[in-house]
Amino acid sequence: MGYLWIAGAVGVAAAGVLFVIQQRRTRSLLAPTLVGSIGAFLLVAGWLFVLDPNQPKHEAIKTGGLAGGAVVALYALWLNDRRRRTDEARQQVEVDRQAIETARQKLEDSRAEHDRSRVADERFARSVELLGHDAEQVRVGAMHALAGLARTRGEYTQTVLDVLCAYLRRPFKPERDDEGDPTPESERELEVRLSAQRLIADLLPKDDQADAPLYDLDLTRAYLTYFDLSHRQVGELMIRAARLTESNSFHHTVVHGGAWFTDGRSSGRLHLHHVVFRGRAWFSRFHNTENTDFSGTRFLGPNKFAGTRFDGRVSFAGAEFAEPIDFTGAEFHGDLDLRPAKSTVARTHGMKVSLAHETALPDGWVVDPRDATTGLVRS
């Protein structure tokens, strides 16, 4: 028993040398651990026998076993830590791989989007170029191509609407033959313009669509016939100095911005009933030779009818005015129903109505005859 600790010391030393060798060769450290555990057991147990030969042998063996077990436990802890670090490294590699894959996917998406934008730009440019083609069917096809582009790529919608409005702003005066019928050239051009009008309406959101994108229409000096924007939403609506013929419908339209009909001329029926003008509604110097219907329309912003002239029947029955009505210098030469939903203040200086036609005015308004056919209105 006296030399047992020496064998243990040799075992521990051998385990240390074996550990260094295995570590350099990156091999398993199980063998050095087992040798070290046995050496620790012999070293501790033998040393206890030397220090106190009279102590019970099982106590020395138990203490030596604890020492050997401690070596194995340390090896197990080292293995567990190494496994943890390996798992963390593997997870980091996976994270890096996913990040690289995400970046690669974003790059491919960006490249694909760039290609789609380039194709869309080329398609747009080609379609705009074809709008100047001599053949009307080519121009109509170009308009439908532009509308299709606007439907598939929303960022083009306002631009396409601007182009279609610009086409309608091109000078156009229908020519007629000796019998008073439109010439074939005028008929063909009119068909192209009707297509542009229909596509404009189709690209605008419905009046009941919540949180819809708003688009502006600039139809200044445009020639419009059978134009129908009913049940649509518009941002700003500019129809300054426009020419409207036959029948044009804006009923149940919601205009979120301003609406300008200033200096416009209409020679047909004009349906403006149940429109909602959220901004200003300007009809200064507007002239219509046929019937005009404003019944049920809501004017939620400033309004101006100064200098307007209506030769046909006009109805404001049930209309709402959030601000005073400006009828300064307005002339009504046909039937007039001016009974809004609520009593309102109005500026009626120089306002004229026809004494030969039926006129219904709000309570308290008075008509002073000016001559046999015309009367001035005082509110």
N, C-alpha and C positions, 0 to 999 in steps of 0.2 A: 504493500500500500504506500510505502514511502516514496516510491518513484512514480506513482500514478500521475502526480501533477506534472512531472517532467514530460510524460507522454502527451498530456493535455497541452502543455506549452508548445511542444513540437507540432501538434495538430493545429493549434491556432496559427503558428507561424506558417505552416504549410498552406493553410486556408488563405492567409494573406497573400502569399506568393501566387497561389492559384487564382485568386481574385484579380490580381493585377494582370496576369496572363490572359484570362478570359475577357477582362474588360477591354484590353487592347485588341483582341480578336473579335470583339463584339459578339461573343457567344453567351450562352446561358450561364447565369451565376448560381445555378442550383447546386452544382458540385461543390464550389467553395463554401456555400452556405452550410451544406450538410457536414463537410469536414470541419468547418469552424464551430458548428453546433456541438459535434462530438468532442472536439478539442476543448471547448469551453466547459462541457460537462466534466471531462476528466480533470481539467485544470482546477476547477472550483472544488470538486469532490476530493481530489487528492490533496489539495492544499488544506482543506478542512481536516482531513485525517492527520496531516503533519502537525497542525496547530493543536489539535485536541484529540489524541488517539483514543481517549476514553468515551467520547461522545457516541451516541447511537449511530450505527452505520446508515440506517434509513434516513436520518436527518441530513447527513452529508450528501447521500445520493439524491434526496429531494431537492436540496439547494443546488446541486450540480445540474439536475434536470431543469430547474428554473432558469439557470444561466444558459443552458443549451437551447431551451425553448425561447428565451429572449432573442437569441441570434436569429432563430427561424422567424419570430414575430417581426423583427426589424426588416428581414428580407421580404416578408409579406407586405409590410407597409411600403417598402421601396417599390415593390411590384405594383401596388395599387396606385401610388403616386405617378409612376411611369405610365400606367394605363390611362390615368386621368389626363396627363399631359398629351398623350398620344391622341386621345379622343378630342381634346380641345384643338389640337393641331389639325386633325381631320375635319372637324367642324369649321375651322377657319378656312381651310382649303375649299370646303364646299361653299361657304359664304362668298369667298373670292370668286369661285367659279360661277356662282349665280349672278354676282355683280357684273362679271365680264359678259355673261350671257345676256343680262338685261341691257347693258350698254350696247352690245352688238345688235340686239333687237331694236333698240331705239334708233340706232344708226340706220338699220335697214328700213324702219318705218319712216325716218326722215328722208331717206333717199327715195322711197316709194312716193311719199307725199310731194317731194320736189318734182318727181317725174309726172305725177298727176297734175300738179300745178302748171308745169310746162305744157303738157298736152292741152289743159284747159285754156291757157293763154293763147296757144296757137289756134285752138278751135274758136275762141272768142274773136281773135283778130280776123280769121278767115270769114266768119259769119258777118262781121261788120263790113268787111270789104264787099261781100256779096249783096249787101243792101243797096249798093249802087248799080246792080246789074240791070240791064234793059228788060229782061224777061220777068214778068210779075211772079211767075211760079218759083223762080229762083229767089226772089226777095222774100216771098212767103216762107219758103224752106229755110232761109237764113234766120228769119224771126223765130220759127219753131226750134231751130238749133240753139238759138240764144236762150229761149225759154227753158229748153231741156237742160242747158248748162246751169241756169239759175236754180232749177229744182234739185239738181244733184250737188251743187256747190253753193251753199247759201250766201257766201261772201260776194258772189257775183250778182245777187238779186237786184240790189239798188242800181248797180251799173247797167244791167240789162234793161231795167225800167227806164233809166235815163236815155238809153239808146233808142228804145221804142218810142218814148215821148219826143225825142229829137226828130224821129222820122215823121211823127204826126205834126210837128212844127214846120215841116217843109212846106213852102208855098204850094197851095193847091186851089184851083178854081175850076169847078166842073164845067166842061164845055158841052154845048148842046147843038144838035144838027138843025136843019131848017124846020123840022117838024116838032122841035122842042124836046126831043128825047136826048138823053146823055150819049155822047159819042163813045165808040168802043174803047178808046184810050182812057177816057174818064171812068168808064165802068170798071176796067181792069185795075186802074190805080185805086179806085174806091174799094175794091175787094181786098187789096193789100192793106189798106188803112183799117178796114174792118177787122182783119186778122190781127193787126197790131193792137187794136182796142180790146179785142177779146183776150189776147195774151196778157195784156196789162192787168185786166180784171182777174184773170186766173192766178196771177202771181201774188195778188194781195191777200192777206189773211181774212177769214170770215169775221163778221161782226161779233159773233159769240165766242170767238177763240180767246181764251184767257192768256195773258202775258205773251201776246203775239208780237213778233218783230214789226216795227213800224217803218214804212217806206214812204218817201216823198215823191210827189208827181209834179213835174213842171211842164204844163201844157200851155204855156204862154203863146198866144197867137196861133194856136193849133186849130185845125179844121176837124170838127167832131160831128159825127152823125150816127145816130143809134148807139151812142156810147152808154154803157151800162156798168155803173160801179155800185149797184144796189147790194146791200148786205155785206159790205166790205169795210175794212179799217185802213185808214190812211194817216200818214204823219202830217205833212203839209200838202195842201192842195192849191196849186197855182194855175188858174185858168184866165189869167189876165188877157184882155183883148182877143179872146178866142172867138171863133165862129162856130155856132152850134146850129145844126139844121135837123129837120124831121123831129125825132123824139129822143131825148136824152134823160137817163135815169140815174139819180143819186140817192134815191129813197132808202131809208134805213142804213145809211152809211154813217160811220163814226169817224169824224175828222179830229184827230188829237191835237194837231197844231193849228196854224192859221189857214183860212180858206179865202182866196182872192178870186172873185169873179169880175173885178174892176174892168170897166170899158168893154165888157163882153157883149156880143150880139147873138141873139137867138131868134131863129125864124121857125121854131117848132115847139112842141110841147116840152115842158121842163118839169120833171118830177123830183121835187126836193122835199117831199113830205117825210116826216119821222126821221129826219137827219139829226145827228147830235154834233153840234159845233162846239167843241171843248175850248177852242181858242177864239180868236177874232174871226168874224164873218163879214167880209167886205164885198158889197155889191154896188159900190159907187159907180154911177153912170152906166149901169147895166141896162140893156134894152132887149125886151122880148116882145115879139109881135103876136105870139100865141099864148096859150094858157100856162100859168105857173102855179104850182101847188107847194105851199110851205106848211100845210096843215100838220099839226102834231110835232113840228120841228122844235128842237131845244137849242136856243142860243145862250150858251153858258158863259160866253165872253163878250167883249165889245162887238157891236154890230154897226154897220153903216149902209143905209139905203139912199144916201143923198144923191140926188140927180138921176135916180133910176126912172125908167119909163116902161110901163107894162100896157100893151095895147089889148091883150086878151084878159080872160078872167084870172083873178089872183085870189088865193085863199091862204089866210094865216089862222084859220080856225084851230083852236086848241094849242097854238104855239106857245112856247115859254121863252121869256126874255129875262135873263138875269141882270141886265143893265138897260138903261133907257134906250128906246128905239130912236134912231136917227133917220127921219123921213124928210129931211130938209130938201126942198125942191123936187121931191118925188112926184111922178105923175101916173095916175091910174085911169086909163081910158076905157076900161071894161068893167065887168062886175068885180066887186071887191068885198071880201069877207075878212074883216080885220077885227076878229073877236078872239084874242089870246086866252089862254087858260086862266091867267091871273091878270088883274089890273096892273098896268105898268105906266111909267112916265115915258113921254115921247116928245121929240122935237119935231114939230110939224110946220115950221116956217116955210111958206111957199109950197106946201103939199097940195096937190090938186087931185080931184076925183071927178068922174063923169056924172053929170046930172041925168043923162039919158040911160044910165045903167043902174042896177041895184047895188047899193052900198050899205054894208053892215059895219058899224063902228062901235067901239067900246062906249059904255055909259059915260055921258058927260062930254063926249066929243061932238063938235058942232060943225056943220057944213054951211059956209056963207057963199051964196051964189055970186059968181064973178061975172058970168054972162049967161046966155041961154043954155049952154052945154057944159060949163065948167064951174066947179065950186072949190073954194079954199077951205081947208080943214083946220079947225082950232081944237087943240086937246085941252 
